[in-house]
């Protein structure tokens, strides 16, 4: 766990390769879930509503992305201090994800 003291601009000893397992798990999970959901929507909808149900499925995905962006904004606003740094700071050296 690295802590920054003062205006230290040193690089943290964290490799980007630590994110590979997380990206692999999330990516493979989304690939399996999305294809299963889309197959269910297409096979269970009436013939005249296949296009509309596919559009509705994709709209729910985009709504989920908007909700996650909103939650990140709320966390940044609620955990930010007077200097604007909170749990999700713009600079990883000043973030507080270890709390």
SULBEL-V356116 format. One record per residue. N is the residue number from 1. RES is the residue in three letters. SS is DSSP state (2 for helix, 1 for strand, 0 for the rest). D_CENTER is the distance of its C-alpha to the mean C-alpha in Angstrom with 1 decimal. Layout:
((N;RES;SS;D_CENTER) (N;RES;SS;D_CENTER))
This chain:
((1;UNK;0;22.8) (2;UNK;0;23.6) (3;UNK;0;24.6) (4;UNK;0;25.5) (5;UNK;0;28.9) (6;UNK;0;30.0) (7;UNK;0;29.1) (8;UNK;0;28.5) (9;UNK;0;26.6) (10;UNK;0;26.8) (11;UNK;0;24.1) (12;UNK;0;22.4) (13;UNK;0;23.3) (14;UNK;0;19.8) (15;UNK;0;19.4) (16;UNK;2;16.5) (17;UNK;2;17.8) (18;UNK;2;16.5) (19;UNK;2;13.0) (20;UNK;2;14.8) (21;UNK;2;15.0) (22;UNK;2;11.4) (23;UNK;2;10.7) (24;UNK;2;13.8) (25;UNK;2;13.2) (26;UNK;2;9.9) (27;UNK;2;11.6) (28;UNK;2;14.8) (29;UNK;2;13.6) (30;UNK;2;12.1) (31;UNK;2;15.4) (32;UNK;2;17.6) (33;UNK;2;16.2) (34;UNK;2;16.0) (35;UNK;2;19.5) (36;UNK;2;20.9) (37;UNK;2;19.8) (38;UNK;2;21.1) (39;UNK;2;24.3) (40;UNK;2;24.8) (41;UNK;2;24.5) (42;UNK;2;26.9) (43;UNK;2;29.4) (44;UNK;2;29.6) (45;UNK;0;29.9) (46;UNK;0;33.4) (47;UNK;2;34.5) (48;UNK;2;34.4) (49;UNK;2;30.9) (50;UNK;2;29.1) (51;UNK;2;27.8) (52;UNK;2;26.9) (53;UNK;2;25.0) (54;UNK;2;23.1) (55;UNK;2;22.2) (56;UNK;2;21.2) (57;UNK;2;18.9) (58;UNK;2;17.1) (59;UNK;2;17.2) (60;UNK;2;15.4) (61;UNK;2;12.5) (62;UNK;2;12.4) (63;UNK;2;12.9) (64;UNK;2;9.9) (65;UNK;2;7.8) (66;UNK;2;10.2) (67;UNK;2;9.9) (68;UNK;2;6.3) (69;UNK;2;7.6) (70;UNK;2;10.7) (71;UNK;2;9.7) (72;UNK;2;8.5) (73;UNK;2;11.9) (74;UNK;2;13.7) (75;UNK;2;12.8) (76;UNK;2;13.9) (77;UNK;2;16.9) (78;UNK;2;18.0) (79;UNK;2;17.8) (80;UNK;0;19.2) (81;UNK;0;22.8) (82;UNK;0;25.6) (83;UNK;0;24.6) (84;UNK;0;21.1) (85;UNK;0;19.4) (86;UNK;0;17.3) (87;UNK;0;14.7) (88;UNK;0;12.3) (89;UNK;0;15.1) (90;UNK;0;15.3) (91;UNK;0;17.4) (92;UNK;2;16.3) (93;UNK;2;19.9) (94;UNK;2;19.7) (95;UNK;0;16.5) (96;UNK;0;17.2) (97;UNK;0;14.6) (98;UNK;0;17.8) (99;UNK;0;19.0))
